[in-house]
Amino acid sequence: MWQKKIFLFFVIISTVSLLLHQGGHWSWNIKSFHFGCPSVPRGPRVKHTDVVFLKTHKTASSTMQNLLFRFAERHNLTVALPMSTCGHQFCYPRTFTSHFVHPHTLPPNVVTNHMRFNKAELQRLMPNNTTYITIMREPSSMFESLFVYYSQYCQSFKRVTNVSLEAFLDNPWRYYRAEEKDSMYARNTLTFDLGGDKDRPATDIAYAKSFTAQVAKTFSLVMISEYFDESLILLRHLLNWDLEDIVYFKLNMRTESSKQSLNPELSAKIRAWNSVDAHLFDYFNASLWRQLSALGLDCVAREVQLLRHAQEKLMRTCFAGQAPQLRSAAQIKNKDLRPWQPNGKVDIVGYELPSNISVGAWSPPDVCLKLIMPEIQYTKVLLRSQSIRYRKTYQYRAHLSQQAARSVVIRHPQIHRIETIPAGAPVPVTKTTSSPKTTGTQSQTAKQEPH
């Protein structure tokens, strides 16, 4: 018995010593191991790295996209990015096709920029084991945000006198035109983003149910923005990620003054007008809580607490021990950190890093910058870095092709075959008495650009 106690004592001492020498990076993981959910497998885990995140509108999806961008960079993954002619989205609102993907970002591991979902095209583009996730938001608050954000772009909203949400909801058919290019912002936006029919009547319950079932079959996880942290815990377990992989700062936020409070009557009108979206949200909100319950609500709460503690720690590191001050775009000196402003009626705020930040030993030098970088700027940064990597890979392949071109081509009557002759060996000569026309397929040594 005393031998077992001595053995356990030495095991404990060795473990504590190891953890003390590993520093801050280990602190999150060991806490997650001790307090985390019992479903977390012990020992080495393989992270899932092939992910499609359908970025929906006004659902905290920009924050999630930033998280995926940073994960891809840390793990040297390729993110599919749009062609320059598409802007920073995959030619939205057109239905996604692989032709919208920049060739320097192929083949991808991660897809996360705005698109209109096309399952068949994505399956051709991505590996078979790809995990599909998306995010939804309660339809009333989502529609209020859409109305304010796109009031100067969506014709259905621009027609409304004084850009009044109440006036629009009193008689939406007076302002709404289904055939207009920006009409998807004015009705069932979630449904449209998911590839569905935004203009199905509210009475068509069968369509809402069948479309919801189709979405549930495709997506392994549908996050809910109102429960963003809890959704991230499910994501972490689904993909076998570490706690530090899901740390984030909130992005693309409006000031409180640009938000409109909704009474129950307005909320009911919004849900009736966006009936398919409402059906989707109700189903997947319930589904989220079933998954959380299966994981264990107590352990989820503990992991959420660990996540928030890690975020607070990182905020202190990035903002010199102070709480981050949200600033308007005009106040942000670094243009790489200025969020896009949709119109003069809404102010999207961002962050400015202090000049005296000290980055922790576990963090790469630009971790704080990337955590607060807006979508458009980050997309450009990724495209630039991935294009450099693509060109280096192409140059290497071209070099191999040039080496192959130095091989001796030995001609035969029916086929041209390339053989590499060892250094110092005599070159064989094939004698022919005639030059018949070649009918076989001739090998080519010309270099080809990878696709």
KOLZARO-270162 format. One record per residue (C-alpha): residue in three letters; x, y, z. Coordinates in steps of 0.5 Angstrom, whole numbers, plus 500, padded with zeros to 3 digits. Last residue first. Example, Ala and Ser with C-alpha at 12.3 -4.5 7.8 and 13.67 -1.06 7.14 Angstrom:
! KOLZARO-270162
SER527498514 ALA525491516 
//
This chain:
! KOLZARO-270162
HIS490549379 PRO497548378 GLU501552372 GLN504547367 LYS511546365 ALA512543358 THR515536359 GLN510533354 SER509526353 GLN507524346 THR500520345 GLY501514340 THR500515332 THR507517331 LYS508518323 PRO514513321 SER521515320 SER525510317 THR531505318 THR531507326 LYS537506331 THR536507338 VAL542510341 PRO543509349 VAL547515353 PRO553512356 ALA552513364 GLY556518367 ALA551521371 PRO544517371 ILE540518365 THR533520366 GLU528517361 ILE522520358 ARG518516353 HIS516518346 ILE512513343 GLN510509337 PRO517509333 HIS521510339 ARG525516341 ILE529517347 VAL528524351 VAL534525355 SER533528362 ARG534536362 ALA527537362 ALA526534368 GLN530539372 GLN526544369 SER519541371 LEU522541378 HIS524548378 ALA517549375 ARG514546381 TYR518550386 GLN516556382 TYR509554383 THR510553390 LYS513560391 ARG507563387 TYR502559392 ARG505562398 ILE506569396 SER498568394 GLN496566400 SER500571404 ARG496577399 LEU489573400 LEU490573407 VAL492580408 LYS486582403 THR481578407 TYR483581414 GLN482588411 ILE475586409 GLU473583415 PRO475587420 MET482586424 ILE481586432 LEU484579433 LYS489580428 LEU492586431 CYS492582438 VAL496576435 ASP501580431 PRO507578435 PRO505571436 SER503569442 TRP505564448 ALA511569450 GLY506574452 VAL505581447 SER507587451 ILE502593448 ASN505600449 SER502603442 PRO495602444 LEU491598440 GLU485601437 TYR478598436 GLY472598432 VAL465601432 ILE460601426 ASP456607427 VAL449607423 LYS445613420 GLY451615416 ASN451609412 PRO454602411 GLN461604415 TRP466599414 PRO471598420 ARG477601421 LEU483597423 ASP487597417 LYS486604417 ASN490605423 LYS488612426 ILE481610429 GLN477616431 ALA474616424 ALA472609425 SER468610431 ARG472607437 LEU471602442 GLN475602448 PRO478596451 ALA479595458 GLN486596461 GLY492592462 ALA496594456 PHE490593451 CYS493587448 THR495583454 ARG489585458 MET485583453 LEU488576452 LYS487575460 GLU480577459 GLN479573453 ALA482567457 HIS477568463 ARG471568458 LEU473562455 LEU474558462 GLN467561464 VAL464558458 GLU468551460 ARG465551467 ALA458553464 VAL459547459 CYS461542464 ASP454544468 LEU450544462 GLY452537460 LEU454535453 ALA447532452 SER444538455 LEU448543450 GLN446538444 ARG439539446 TRP440546447 LEU442547440 SER437543437 ALA431548441 ASN435554438 PHE435550431 TYR428549431 ASP426556433 PHE431559428 LEU429556422 HIS421557423 ALA422564424 ASP427565418 VAL421561414 SER416566417 ASN420573416 TRP414577415 ALA410574421 ARG416574425 ILE417581424 LYS410583425 ALA411579432 SER417583434 LEU413589432 GLU408587437 PRO412585443 ASN416592443 LEU422592439 SER428597442 GLN432601436 LYS439600435 SER443606433 SER444609439 GLU447603442 THR453603438 ARG454598432 MET458592433 ASN463589427 LEU467585432 LYS467582438 PHE474579441 TYR475572440 VAL478566444 ILE476559440 ASP482556438 GLU485558445 LEU480553448 ASP483547444 TRP480544438 ASN477537437 LEU472539432 LEU465537435 HIS468539442 ARG470546440 LEU464547436 LEU460545442 ILE464550446 LEU463555441 SER455555441 GLU456556449 ASP460562448 PHE455565442 TYR448564446 GLU445570443 SER448568436 ILE446561436 MET450556432 VAL448551427 LEU452545428 SER453539423 PHE450542418 THR447538412 LYS442534415 ALA439540419 VAL439544413 GLN435539409 ALA430538415 THR429546416 PHE427546408 SER422541409 LYS419544415 ALA419551412 TYR416548405 ALA410544409 ILE408550413 ASP406554406 THR402559410 ALA407564411 PRO408565403 ARG415562400 ASP418568398 LYS425567401 ASP426561397 GLY432557400 GLY440557399 LEU442558406 ASP443565405 PHE436566402 THR433562408 LEU437567413 THR435573409 ASN427571410 ARG425578407 ALA428585406 TYR436583406 MET434578400 SER431584396 ASP438587394 LYS437585387 GLU430587386 GLU425581384 ALA422581390 ARG419588391 TYR418590398 TYR415597399 ARG407597399 TRP408589401 PRO411591407 ASN405594410 ASP405596417 LEU412593418 PHE415598413 ALA412604417 GLU414601424 LEU421600421 SER421608419 VAL426610414 ASN423617414 THR418615409 VAL420608407 ARG422607399 LYS429606402 PHE428600405 SER425596399 GLN431599395 CYS436596400 TYR442600400 GLN441606404 SER437602409 TYR442596409 TYR445597416 VAL438600420 PHE433594417 LEU438589417 SER439590425 GLU432590426 PHE431584422 MET436580426 SER433583433 SER426580431 PRO429574427 GLU433571433 ARG440570430 MET443564426 ILE450561425 THR453556420 ILE457550421 TYR459544415 THR464539417 THR469537411 ASN470529411 ASN469529403 PRO474534402 MET472541399 LEU471544392 ARG466539389 GLN462538396 LEU462546396 GLU459546389 ALA453541391 LYS451545397 ASN450551394 PHE450557400 ARG449564398 MET456567400 HIS459571405 ASN466569407 THR468563411 VAL471557407 VAL476553410 ASN481547408 PRO482550401 PRO485547394 LEU485552392 THR487559394 HIS491562389 PRO485560384 HIS481565387 VAL474562388 PHE468565385 HIS469559379 SER467554385 THR460557384 PHE456560390 THR449563388 ARG449570386 PRO447575392 TYR453575393 CYS459574389 PHE463570394 GLN464576398 HIS470580399 GLY470584392 CYS467579387 THR471581381 SER477580386 MET476573386 PRO473571393 LEU477567398 ALA478560400 VAL482559406 THR488555406 LEU491552412 ASN498553416 HIS495552423 ARG496558426 GLU493562419 ALA487557419 PHE485558426 ARG486566425 PHE481566419 LEU477562423 LEU476566429 ASN475572424 GLN470569421 MET466567428 THR466575429 SER464577423 SER458572424 ALA455575429 THR448574426 LYS447580422 HIS448576415 THR450569415 LYS457566414 LEU456559412 PHE462556415 VAL465550411 VAL471547415 ASP476542414 THR481543420 HIS479537424 LYS484537430 VAL487530432 ARG487529439 PRO493526443 GLY491524450 ARG484524453 PRO478524450 VAL473530452 SER466527453 PRO467528460 CYS466536459 GLY472540462 PHE474542469 HIS480538469 PHE482538462 SER480545461 LYS484547466 ILE490543464 ASN489546457 TRP488554459 SER494553463 TRP499550458 HIS500556454 GLY501560460 GLY508557462 GLN510550460 HIS515550466 LEU510550471 LEU506545468 LEU512540468 SER513541475 VAL506540477 THR506533473 SER513531476 ILE510532483 ILE504529482 VAL507522479 PHE512522485 PHE507522490 LEU503517486 PHE509512487 ILE510514494 LYS503512496 LYS503506491 GLN509504495 TRP506505502 MET500500500 
//
